[in-house]
Amino acid sequence: MQHILIVKLGSTLPDLAMRRGDFEDWVRAGLDVGPDRTALVDPVVGEALPDSRRFAGVVVTGSHAMVTDRADWSERTAAWLRDVVEAEVPLLAICYGHQLLAHATGGTVGNNPAGREFGTVAVRLDEASRTDPLFSTLPERFDVQVCHTQSALSLPPGAQLLASSAREPHQAYRLGRYAWGVQFHPEFDVEVTRTYIRQRAADLRSEGQDPDKLAAGVREAPHGTAVLGSFGRLVRGGAIL
């Protein structure tokens, strides 16, 4: 099997990284592949993005950055993502990656007008999910872990909406046959989600949200986690090609 490329667009909170590893470690665990079956590139520190056609699939991580800041590394990655979509390399873009993919392919990104979305939330599947390789086996409603300030405010032309939530109309979409964006975090678990709520407590309170209530409401989200595992299985088995 070819390697799966993980595009690292940021790092988690330092205390979490010390205890639990970083975004790429959580992605590998969710994909159920070892480090020997993945490759890692970090464009934030200036590493060159490789030819995506060398890989079985690509996963783009989240980030604490904002797409609207248009950082050089982010815009370079956006241009590269357009090439990935054109080359029809299987792609799963998470949170910041989801937003960057939308930005790269004609959608718009900005602060979520409903405010930050943190914690465990229920998503509802859209009609297109019924025939989607990653979402067709999931229940109509299921829980996911979320942690974001910005959103894909409009989807790229031709994108199929797959899932939404009360605060986020674009929780998941598919672009063409091979590229998915998910606003939620299939790689997060209860501890990670609660840690992010505590870290952003002041910001959440400033919007009238109750971080203590949000933290208490965090629960396991196995169906959300399953999306990352499904992508790994599909790529490893070549089932989406």
C-alpha positions in Angstrom: 0.0 0.0 0.0 1.2 3.5 -0.7 1.6 5.8 2.2 -1.2 8.2 3.4 0.1 11.7 3.6 -0.8 13.8 6.7 -0.6 17.5 6.1 0.1 19.1 9.5 -1.3 22.7 9.6 -0.8 23.3 13.3 -0.1 21.8 16.7 -2.4 21.1 19.7 -2.1 22.8 23.1 1.4 22.2 24.6 0.1 20.3 27.7 -2.0 18.0 25.5 0.9 17.4 23.2 3.1 16.3 26.2 0.5 13.9 27.5 -1.3 12.7 24.3 0.8 13.5 21.3 -0.1 15.9 18.5 -2.7 16.1 15.7 -0.9 13.7 13.4 -0.7 11.1 16.2 -4.5 11.3 16.7 -5.1 11.1 12.9 -2.9 8.0 12.6 -4.7 6.3 15.4 -8.1 7.1 13.8 -6.9 5.8 10.4 -5.7 2.7 12.2 -2.3 2.9 10.5 1.2 3.1 11.9 3.9 5.7 11.3 5.5 3.3 8.8 2.4 3.6 6.6 2.1 7.4 6.7 4.2 10.4 5.7 4.1 13.8 7.3 4.6 17.3 5.8 4.5 20.5 7.8 4.0 23.5 5.4 3.7 25.9 8.5 7.5 25.5 9.0 8.2 25.9 5.3 8.3 22.2 4.2 7.5 21.8 0.6 4.3 20.0 -0.3 5.0 16.9 -2.3 3.2 15.6 -5.4 0.0 14.2 -4.0 -0.1 11.5 -6.7 2.6 9.6 -4.9 0.2 8.8 -2.1 -2.8 6.6 -1.5 -4.7 9.4 0.2 -4.2 12.7 2.0 -5.5 13.9 5.4 -5.3 17.6 6.3 -5.3 18.5 10.0 -6.9 21.3 11.9 -5.1 24.4 13.1 -5.3 27.2 15.7 -4.8 29.7 12.8 -7.6 31.4 10.9 -8.0 30.9 7.1 -9.0 34.5 6.7 -5.5 35.6 7.9 -4.2 34.3 4.5 -0.8 33.3 5.9 1.7 32.4 3.2 1.8 28.7 4.2 -2.0 28.6 4.2 -2.3 30.1 0.7 0.4 27.7 -0.6 -1.5 24.8 0.9 -4.7 26.1 -0.6 -3.2 26.1 -4.1 -1.8 22.6 -3.5 -5.3 21.4 -2.4 -6.7 22.5 -5.7 -4.2 20.2 -7.4 -5.1 17.3 -5.1 -8.7 17.7 -6.1 -7.8 17.9 -9.8 -5.6 14.8 -9.5 -8.4 12.9 -7.8 -6.3 11.8 -4.9 -8.6 10.8 -2.0 -8.6 13.6 0.5 -10.1 14.2 4.0 -9.8 17.7 5.3 -10.5 18.3 9.0 -11.7 21.6 10.6 -9.2 24.2 9.4 -8.5 21.8 6.5 -12.2 21.7 5.7 -12.4 25.5 5.6 -9.2 25.8 3.6 -10.4 23.3 1.0 -13.6 25.3 0.6 -11.6 28.5 0.3 -9.3 26.9 -2.3 -12.1 25.7 -4.5 -14.4 28.7 -4.6 -16.3 28.7 -1.3 -16.1 31.4 1.4 -14.7 31.3 4.9 -15.3 33.6 7.9 -16.3 33.8 11.5 -19.3 31.6 12.2 -22.2 34.1 12.7 -23.7 31.8 15.3 -20.6 32.0 17.4 -18.0 29.4 18.4 -19.0 25.8 18.3 -17.3 23.8 21.1 -18.2 20.5 22.7 -20.2 17.5 21.6 -23.0 18.3 19.2 -25.5 16.2 17.1 -25.2 16.4 13.4 -28.0 15.6 10.9 -27.2 13.9 7.6 -28.3 15.3 4.3 -29.9 13.4 1.5 -26.6 13.1 -0.4 -25.1 11.1 2.5 -27.2 8.1 1.6 -24.9 7.1 -1.2 -21.6 8.5 0.2 -18.8 6.1 0.9 -18.0 7.7 4.3 -21.4 8.5 5.5 -23.9 6.0 4.1 -23.6 3.6 7.0 -24.0 6.2 9.7 -27.3 6.9 11.5 -29.4 9.9 10.4 -28.3 11.8 13.6 -25.1 11.2 15.5 -22.7 13.0 17.9 -19.4 14.6 16.9 -16.7 16.6 18.7 -16.4 20.3 17.6 -14.0 23.1 18.3 -14.0 26.0 15.9 -14.5 29.8 15.5 -14.6 30.1 11.7 -16.7 28.1 9.2 -17.1 27.5 5.5 -19.8 30.1 5.1 -20.5 28.9 1.6 -19.5 25.7 -0.1 -17.5 25.4 -3.3 -19.5 25.2 -6.6 -20.7 21.6 -7.1 -20.0 20.5 -3.5 -22.6 18.1 -2.0 -23.7 18.9 1.5 -23.5 15.8 3.7 -24.2 16.9 7.3 -25.1 20.0 9.4 -25.7 20.9 13.0 -27.7 23.5 14.9 -24.8 26.1 14.8 -23.0 24.9 11.7 -24.9 24.4 8.4 -21.8 22.9 6.7 -20.5 20.1 9.0 -19.5 17.9 6.1 -19.4 18.1 2.3 -18.0 16.1 -0.6 -16.3 17.7 -3.6 -16.3 15.5 -6.7 -15.8 11.8 -6.0 -12.7 11.9 -3.9 -12.5 14.9 -1.6 -14.3 15.4 1.8 -14.3 18.3 4.2 -15.5 17.8 7.8 -15.8 20.7 10.2 -16.0 18.4 13.2 -13.0 16.6 14.7 -13.1 12.8 14.1 -9.7 12.6 15.8 -10.8 14.2 19.1 -12.0 12.3 22.2 -13.7 13.4 25.4 -10.5 14.5 27.1 -9.2 16.6 24.2 -12.6 18.3 23.7 -13.0 19.2 27.3 -9.4 20.6 27.4 -10.2 22.9 24.5 -13.4 24.1 26.2 -11.4 25.0 29.4 -8.7 26.7 27.3 -11.3 28.8 25.5 -13.6 29.4 28.5 -13.2 33.2 28.5 -14.0 33.5 24.8 -17.0 31.3 25.2 -18.3 33.3 28.1 -17.9 36.5 26.1 -20.4 35.1 23.6 -22.9 34.1 26.3 -22.0 30.5 26.3 -21.5 28.4 29.5 -18.2 26.5 29.2 -19.0 24.5 32.4 -22.2 23.3 30.8 -20.4 22.6 27.5 -17.7 20.6 29.3 -20.3 18.6 31.3 -22.1 17.8 28.0 -19.1 16.3 26.3 -19.6 12.6 25.6 -18.2 9.8 23.5 -18.9 10.3 19.8 -18.0 6.9 18.2 -19.9 7.6 14.9 -18.0 10.8 14.4 -14.7 9.0 15.0 -15.8 6.3 12.5 -15.6 8.8 9.6 -11.8 8.9 10.0 -11.6 5.1 10.3 -13.8 4.7 7.2 -11.6 7.0 5.2 -8.6 4.9 6.2 -10.2 1.6 5.3 -11.4 3.0 1.9 -8.0 4.3 1.0 -6.2 1.2 2.2 -8.5 -1.1 0.3 -8.7 1.1 -2.8 -12.5 1.0 -2.5 -13.1 4.6 -3.6 -11.0 4.4 -6.7 
